[in-house]
C-alpha cells in the first residue's frame, strides 16, 4: 500500500512558478513509477508528467514540456513537480499517482489514469492572468 499526500498548490500570476510536492508512505516507494495528472473543471483528468523509479526516465505532456520538471527524492519518499512559466490554462487540481509497473522506454500506460493504483487527494493550482 502507498498513501500519497500532495502539497504546494496555490494562487500564482501568469508567468510565475510553483513547486508541488507529493509525500508518499510505504517502504516500496523507491520502486514505484510516479505520475502527476491534473483536472480542470468540467474536463477529464489529464496526464502531466511521469518518472521512473530511478528517475532515469521522464515523460511529459506536450503542453508542459520545457516548463515543468518532475523529480523525486527516494530518501525522502517525495516526488516533486516544478512548474515554471505558468499559464492560466494550467489552472486545475493536480494529483499525484503511483504504480508498481516499471516505466520503460516505449511504454504508454503511464499516460492514462487507469495505469495507476494509488492516488493523492489533489492540490489546487490557480493561475491568474
C-alpha positions as CSV (number, residue, x, y, z in Angstrom):
1,X,0.0,0.0,0.0
2,X,1.1,3.5,-0.8
3,X,-0.5,6.7,0.5
4,X,0.1,9.9,-1.2
5,X,-0.3,13.5,0.1
6,X,0.1,16.5,-2.2
7,X,1.1,20.0,-1.1
8,X,2.3,23.2,-2.6
9,X,-0.7,24.4,-4.6
10,X,-1.9,27.9,-4.5
11,X,-2.6,31.1,-6.5
12,X,0.0,32.5,-8.7
13,X,0.2,35.1,-11.5
14,X,0.8,34.1,-15.1
15,X,4.5,33.7,-15.7
16,X,5.1,32.7,-12.1
17,X,6.3,29.4,-10.6
18,X,5.2,26.8,-8.1
19,X,6.6,23.6,-6.8
20,X,4.2,20.8,-5.9
21,X,5.3,18.0,-3.5
22,X,3.9,14.6,-3.1
23,X,4.9,12.8,0.1
24,X,4.5,9.0,0.0
25,X,4.2,6.4,2.7
26,X,5.4,2.9,2.3
27,X,8.7,1.2,2.2
28,X,8.5,0.4,-1.5
29,X,8.1,4.0,-2.7
30,X,11.5,3.9,-4.4
31,X,10.4,1.1,-6.7
32,X,7.3,2.9,-8.0
33,X,6.7,4.8,-11.1
34,X,5.3,8.3,-10.1
35,X,3.0,10.5,-12.1
36,X,1.3,13.8,-12.0
37,X,-2.1,14.5,-13.5
38,X,-4.4,17.5,-13.5
39,X,-8.1,18.0,-13.8
40,X,-9.7,21.3,-14.7
41,X,-13.4,22.0,-14.0
42,X,-15.6,20.1,-16.5
43,X,-12.7,18.2,-18.0
44,X,-11.2,14.8,-17.7
45,X,-8.1,14.1,-15.7
46,X,-5.1,14.6,-17.9
47,X,-1.6,13.4,-17.8
48,X,1.1,15.9,-16.9
49,X,4.4,14.1,-16.2
50,X,5.8,10.7,-15.2
51,X,9.0,9.5,-13.7
52,X,10.6,6.1,-13.4
53,X,11.7,4.6,-10.1
54,X,15.3,5.6,-10.7
55,X,14.5,9.0,-12.1
56,X,16.2,8.0,-15.3
57,X,13.1,8.1,-17.5
58,X,10.8,11.1,-17.6
59,X,7.8,11.8,-19.7
60,X,5.8,15.0,-20.2
61,X,2.6,16.1,-21.8
62,X,3.3,18.3,-24.8
63,X,1.5,21.2,-23.1
64,X,4.0,21.3,-20.3
65,X,7.3,20.3,-22.0
66,X,10.0,22.8,-21.3
67,X,8.1,24.4,-18.4
68,X,7.5,21.6,-15.9
69,X,10.1,19.3,-14.3
70,X,9.3,16.1,-12.4
71,X,11.8,14.8,-9.9
72,X,12.0,12.5,-6.9
73,X,14.0,12.1,-3.7
74,X,13.7,8.5,-2.7
75,X,15.4,9.1,0.6
76,X,12.6,11.5,1.5
77,X,9.8,9.4,-0.2
78,X,8.8,12.5,-2.1
79,X,8.2,13.4,-5.7
80,X,8.1,17.0,-7.0
81,X,6.7,18.9,-9.9
82,X,8.4,22.2,-10.6
83,X,6.2,24.4,-12.6
84,X,7.6,27.5,-14.4
85,X,6.1,30.0,-16.8
86,X,2.7,29.2,-15.6
87,X,-0.3,30.0,-17.8
88,X,-4.0,30.5,-16.9
89,X,-4.7,27.2,-18.8
90,X,-2.6,25.4,-16.2
91,X,-5.3,26.1,-13.6
92,X,-6.5,22.7,-12.3
93,X,-6.4,20.3,-9.4
94,X,-3.1,18.5,-9.5
95,X,-3.0,14.8,-8.5
96,X,0.0,12.7,-7.6
97,X,-0.2,9.0,-8.6
98,X,1.9,5.9,-8.1
99,X,2.1,2.4,-9.6
100,X,4.4,-0.6,-9.3
101,X,4.7,-1.1,-13.0
102,X,8.1,-0.2,-14.4
103,X,8.3,2.8,-16.7
104,X,10.1,1.6,-19.8
105,X,11.1,3.3,-23.0
106,X,8.3,2.7,-25.5
107,X,5.5,2.1,-22.9
108,X,2.4,4.2,-22.8
109,X,0.5,3.0,-19.8
110,X,1.7,5.9,-17.7
111,X,-0.4,8.5,-19.8
112,X,-3.8,7.3,-18.6
113,X,-5.3,7.5,-15.1
114,X,-6.2,3.8,-15.3
115,X,-2.5,2.9,-15.3
116,X,-2.1,3.9,-11.6
117,X,-3.2,2.1,-8.5
118,X,-2.6,4.9,-5.9
119,X,-3.7,8.5,-5.9
120,X,-3.4,11.5,-3.7
121,X,-6.3,13.8,-2.8
122,X,-5.1,16.6,-5.1
123,X,-4.0,20.2,-4.6
124,X,-5.5,23.2,-6.3
125,X,-3.3,25.4,-8.6
126,X,-4.8,28.6,-9.9
127,X,-3.0,30.8,-12.4
128,X,-4.4,34.3,-12.8
129,X,-4.0,36.3,-16.0
